Amino acid sequence: MMMSELPPIRSIHHVAFRCFDAEATRAFYQDVLDLPLAAALAFDETPDGSAPLSYMHLFFRLGDGNFVAFFDLPDHLAKQRFHPQSGFNRHIALRVEGDAELEAYRSRLLTQGVAVEGPIDHGFVRSIYCYDPNGIQVEVTTPTPVHDQFLAHEAVGARAAIAEWTAATAARKAAHAGPAD
């Protein structure tokens, strides 16, 4: 495989989700998780200006300068989109440093009346889980001492593991695939 001549992608600027209520979303991320609200941008047309569209784009700053963002589109709501879904469908994992910080977030969430699962030890990370007001699973995670070594070891066989998985699951996926997927 040839090495790309593209410059490296440096980081994620933001990851964005839909939200049902901008204020409830702000309260959870700013008041409960203590993320600074970096921007609340209201618009009345599509980004390219070609059609009317009322929406607000919220940005919450993470400690590394990246953002988690949300779109509130009041005229385009499908209530079922905002029910809690499995973390396999969508979740965001926010990193903290060490068990003491993980426990501080667990305590904060519980104090604010947010149901919390965990901590769960995944071997290379320990995590707690909750849901935000939009039904998005939020994971707060801390790396364990073996984190980097574990991922370095797994990277060596990652392509082969994907090929094996793809071959082993192809028939099951074909049996379940359809227009609803």
Secondary structure, DSSP 8 states (H G I E B T S, - for coil): -----S------SEEEEEES-HHHHHIIIIIIS---EEEEEEEEE-TTSSSEEEEEEEEEE-TTS-EEEEEE-TTS--GGGGS---TTT-EEEEE-SSHHHHHHHHHHHHHTT---EEEEE-SSEEEEEEE-TTS-EEEEEEE-TTHHHHHHHHHHTHHHHHHHHHHHHHHHHHHH-STT-
